Amino acid sequence: MTNDYARVLEATEKQLLALKAGGTRFLTVDAETLAQLRQAPVARAVAAVPSTEPLPAPSPLSSLPAPQDPDTAMTALRERAMICVKCPNLASTRKNVVFGLGDIRAQLMFVGEAPGADEDQQGEPFVGAAGQLLTKIIQTMGFSRQTVYIANILKCRPDTPGQQSGNRKPTGEEMKTCLPYLLAQIEIIQPKVLVALGATALEGLLGRVESVGKVRGKFQEFRNIPLMPTFHPAYLLRNQAMSEKRKVWEDMLKVMEKLNLPITEKQRGYILKG
């Protein structure tokens, strides 16, 4: 094997590993690229190497070992997401890709629906009014935005043609297209508990439409990870009843118990205000 070929092979393997960590399972190569590869010096070098045995078949991408470094894997995934144009309508109207925020080694991961106007402007998830309430919930649990991980089903704000304000629910096709990014994030982070904020997040993760009111407070399972469905903070802003806020807090107490966290009497009696 020539030195040039070895270097190219090593670089190719590293790129394939990075793509795999980001969720890629298949690669498409157009005819023009294939023609160029046939004329490349590397191809000629390989042809010149004498061998009495046939070259082994290339390993499928799914069998390549995954990188052990979460930071490298997440960086590669972020870079792919930041230039994604798989949904042309979303890519053309977004200001920022809202990838995710927090500790990539977090025990606890929150999953929301999609960025809103504030998130699209700032490039971070949950920074508007609903985000401020979520931050308060996280802090009351004894965490911070930096010690959990927060992401959405969609990385781009759903476009709202003809609307001056407001948001819309992501379509099923949009969720299906964007979900691999979130699945790769979950695979890299390996949280001990997931929290689905609202019906859309629950639908995106479990693939079925559920009433949050009926399933909240009961752990579901997502890829062997306990998943707690609860109301979206935006729901609590629309419905100021203390009884509804208490339901969300009771769900979070169960999450804390699942994580074997100490719970004070003050926390047990806490009711979210304002």
C-alpha positions in Angstrom: 0.0 0.0 0.0 1.5 3.4 -1.0 1.9 6.2 1.6 -0.5 8.4 -0.4 -3.2 5.7 -0.4 -2.8 5.1 3.3 -3.2 8.8 4.1 -6.3 9.0 1.9 -7.8 5.9 3.4 -7.2 7.1 6.9 -8.8 10.5 6.2 -11.8 8.8 4.5 -12.3 6.5 7.5 -12.3 9.5 9.9 -14.8 11.3 7.8 -17.1 8.2 7.6 -16.9 7.8 11.4 -17.9 11.5 11.9 -20.8 11.1 9.5 -21.9 8.0 11.3 -21.8 9.7 14.7 -24.0 12.4 13.2 -26.7 9.9 12.2 -25.7 9.2 8.5 -26.3 5.6 7.5 -26.1 5.8 3.7 -24.0 7.8 1.3 -25.0 8.8 -2.3 -22.2 9.4 -4.9 -23.2 10.9 -8.2 -21.8 9.5 -11.6 -19.6 12.5 -12.2 -17.8 12.0 -8.8 -17.3 8.3 -9.5 -15.8 9.1 -12.9 -13.3 11.5 -11.2 -12.4 8.9 -8.6 -11.6 6.4 -11.3 -9.0 8.8 -12.8 -7.6 9.9 -9.4 -3.9 9.1 -8.6 -5.1 7.0 -5.6 -7.1 4.7 -7.9 -4.1 4.2 -10.1 -1.9 3.5 -7.1 -4.2 0.9 -5.9 -4.3 -0.8 -9.3 -0.5 -0.9 -9.3 -0.2 -2.8 -6.0 0.5 -6.4 -6.8 -1.6 -8.9 -4.8 -2.4 -12.6 -5.1 -5.5 -12.2 -3.0 -8.7 -10.3 -3.8 -9.1 -7.1 -1.8 -11.6 -7.5 1.1 -15.1 -6.0 0.6 -15.5 -2.7 2.3 -17.3 -2.8 5.7 -20.8 -1.4 5.8 -20.9 2.0 7.4 -23.1 0.7 10.2 -20.3 -1.7 11.3 -17.7 1.0 11.7 -16.8 1.7 15.4 -18.3 4.8 16.8 -16.0 7.5 18.1 -15.5 7.4 21.8 -15.2 11.2 22.3 -18.6 12.8 22.7 -17.2 16.3 22.1 -15.9 15.3 18.7 -19.1 13.6 17.8 -21.3 16.4 18.9 -19.2 19.0 17.1 -19.4 17.1 13.9 -23.2 16.7 14.3 -23.6 20.5 15.0 -21.6 21.4 11.9 -23.9 19.2 9.8 -27.0 20.7 11.3 -25.9 24.3 10.9 -25.8 23.9 7.1 -28.8 21.6 6.7 -31.2 22.6 3.9 -33.3 19.4 3.9 -36.5 21.5 4.4 -36.1 24.3 1.9 -39.0 26.3 3.3 -37.5 26.3 6.8 -33.9 26.9 5.6 -35.0 29.9 3.6 -36.9 31.7 6.4 -34.8 30.8 9.5 -32.4 33.3 11.0 -30.5 30.6 13.0 -30.4 26.8 13.4 -31.3 26.2 17.0 -29.1 23.1 17.6 -29.3 22.6 21.4 -27.8 23.8 24.6 -26.2 22.3 27.7 -23.9 19.6 29.0 -23.4 16.8 26.5 -22.7 14.5 29.5 -26.0 15.5 31.2 -28.1 13.0 33.2 -31.2 14.8 32.2 -32.4 16.0 28.8 -35.4 18.1 27.9 -37.0 17.9 24.4 -39.4 20.5 23.2 -41.3 21.1 19.9 -39.5 23.7 17.8 -37.9 27.1 18.0 -40.1 30.2 18.2 -39.3 33.7 17.2 -37.0 34.4 20.2 -35.1 31.2 19.7 -34.7 31.7 16.0 -33.3 35.2 16.7 -30.9 34.1 19.4 -30.0 30.6 18.2 -30.7 29.0 21.5 -33.6 26.8 22.6 -36.2 28.0 25.2 -35.1 31.7 25.6 -38.6 33.3 25.4 -41.3 33.5 28.0 -41.8 29.7 28.0 -38.0 29.2 28.2 -37.8 31.5 31.3 -40.4 29.3 33.0 -38.5 26.1 32.0 -35.3 27.6 33.4 -37.1 28.2 36.7 -38.3 24.6 36.8 -34.8 23.4 36.0 -33.3 25.5 38.7 -35.8 24.5 41.3 -34.9 20.9 40.6 -31.3 21.8 41.5 -29.9 22.0 38.0 -29.1 24.8 35.6 -29.4 25.3 31.9 -25.7 24.4 31.7 -26.0 21.1 33.6 -28.9 19.6 31.7 -29.3 19.4 27.9 -32.2 21.2 26.0 -33.1 20.5 22.4 -36.2 20.4 20.1 -37.7 18.0 17.6 -37.0 20.6 15.0 -33.8 22.6 14.7 -35.5 25.4 12.6 -38.4 27.6 13.4 -41.5 26.4 11.4 -42.2 29.1 8.7 -45.4 31.0 9.1 -46.2 32.4 5.7 -48.8 35.2 5.8 -48.6 35.5 9.6 -47.0 38.5 11.4 -46.6 36.6 14.6 -47.2 33.3 16.3 -46.0 29.8 15.7 -47.3 26.7 14.0 -46.9 23.0 14.8 -44.3 21.2 12.7 -45.6 18.9 10.1 -45.1 15.2 10.2 -42.7 15.3 7.3 -40.7 18.1 8.9 -40.4 16.1 12.1 -39.4 12.9 10.2 -36.7 14.9 8.3 -35.2 16.6 11.3 -35.5 13.8 13.9 -32.2 12.1 13.0 -30.3 15.1 14.4 -32.1 14.7 17.8 -31.7 10.9 17.8 -27.9 11.4 17.3 -27.8 13.9 20.1 -29.5 11.5 22.4 -27.2 8.7 21.4 -24.1 10.9 22.1 -25.4 12.3 25.4 -26.9 9.0 26.7 -29.1 10.8 29.3 -30.5 8.8 32.2 -33.9 10.4 31.9 -35.7 12.3 29.0 -38.5 14.8 29.5 -40.9 15.4 26.6 -42.3 18.9 26.8 -45.8 18.8 25.2 -47.6 16.6 22.8 -45.5 17.4 19.7 -42.3 16.4 21.5 -44.0 13.2 22.6 -45.3 12.5 19.1 -41.8 13.2 17.6 -40.1 10.8 19.9 -42.6 8.0 20.2 -44.2 8.3 16.8 -47.8 8.4 18.0 -50.3 11.1 19.0 -51.0 11.1 22.7 -52.9 13.4 25.0 -50.3 14.8 27.5 -53.0 15.1 30.1 -53.6 11.3 29.9 -50.0 10.1 29.9 -48.2 12.8 32.0 -46.7 11.6 35.2 -46.2 8.1 33.8 -42.8 7.1 32.6 -42.7 5.8 29.0 -39.7 4.2 27.4 -37.6 5.6 24.6 -34.7 3.3 23.4 -34.3 2.0 27.0 -34.3 5.5 28.4 -37.1 6.5 30.9 -39.2 9.2 29.2 -41.4 11.5 31.3 -44.2 13.3 29.3 -45.3 16.6 30.8 -47.0 19.8 29.7 -45.1 22.3 27.7 -44.2 25.5 29.6 -46.2 27.5 27.1 -49.3 25.6 28.2 -48.6 26.8 31.8 -48.4 30.4 30.5 -51.8 30.1 28.9 -53.3 28.2 31.8 -52.3 29.9 35.1 -54.2 27.5 37.3 -51.9 26.4 40.2 -53.3 22.9 39.8 -51.8 22.6 36.4 -48.5 24.0 37.5 -48.5 21.5 40.4 -48.9 18.6 37.9 -45.8 19.6 36.1 -43.9 19.9 39.3 -45.1 16.5 40.4 -43.8 15.1 37.2 -40.4 16.7 37.9 -40.3 15.2 41.4 -40.7 11.8 39.8 -37.8 12.6 37.4 -35.7 13.6 40.4 -36.6 10.3 42.2 -35.7 8.4 39.0 -32.3 10.1 39.1 -31.8 9.2 42.8 -31.5 12.9 43.6 -32.1 14.2 47.2 -35.5 16.0 47.5 -36.0 18.5 50.3 -39.4 19.1 52.0 -39.4 22.6 50.4 -39.1 21.0 47.0 -41.8 18.5 47.7 -44.2 21.2 48.6 -43.2 23.6 45.9 -45.8 25.1 43.5 -44.6 27.1 40.5 -45.7 30.7 40.7 -46.1 33.3 38.0 
